[in-house]
């Protein structure tokens, strides 16, 4: 994928590190509102940062919290 005519891993060298866990239904980046198109390099960097924060600070309690926040996000009038 590309943002600002550059591949994601060219924008942020840490991009490949986020693949150390399987993708799930939701995640820290999603509940922080970092979803949708990645048109700017900043979009990629913010998502990679959130994914790496999730990986480095994983706990079952954090997963439960993310799931709970996801429900709140889904019920938000601006959800898509």
N, C-alpha and C positions, 0 to 999 in steps of 0.2 A: 504494500500500500504506500501511498505517497501523500505528502503534505508540503505545500510550497515547492513543488517539483523535485522533492528529495524523498528517497525511500526512508521509512521509519528508522531503520538502524543507522542511517547516515545522519539523521537528526539527533538521535540519542543512542550512544554506544551501548547503553544498558538495556536496550530493547530486548535482546535475546535472553537476558536473565529472567525476564518476567514469564518465560515459558517453563520454569522449573516446577510449576504446579499446573494441574489440569484446569481449564476454564470451567467456571460454574454458571449457575443461573444468574447470579448477581455478584457484585464485588464492591470493594471500597470506592473505586473510581466511579462506579455507577451511582452509588448513593450520595456521592459528593457532587453529582450533576455533570460529571465529565463523560458525557455520552453524546452520540450523534456524529456528524461528519467531522473528520480531522482535516481541516483546511489549513490551519496554521501550525507551525512547528511547535508552538507553545501547547497546543492541544495534545500532541504526541508526548511531549515532555511531562505534562501534568499527569497523564494516564500512566505512563511508565513509573513515575514517582509514586503514585498511589498503589500500583500493583506491587512494587518492591517494598513499600511500607507494609503492605498486607503480608507479604511473604516473610519479611524479617521479624514481624511482630505477631505471628499467627498464634491464636489460641481458640479453643472451642467456644469460649465466652464471646470472643470478638466475632466469630462466625454467627453466633446466635444474635448478637446485637445488629450485625449487618442485615441478617434476615428480617429482623423486626423493623429496622429502618426502611428496608425495601418495601414492606407492606405500606408504610406511611407514604413513601414516594409514589407507589402505584395508585394510591387513593388521592393524590394531589391533583387539583384541577388542570395543571399544566403537564401532567404525565403524558408520555407518548411511547 
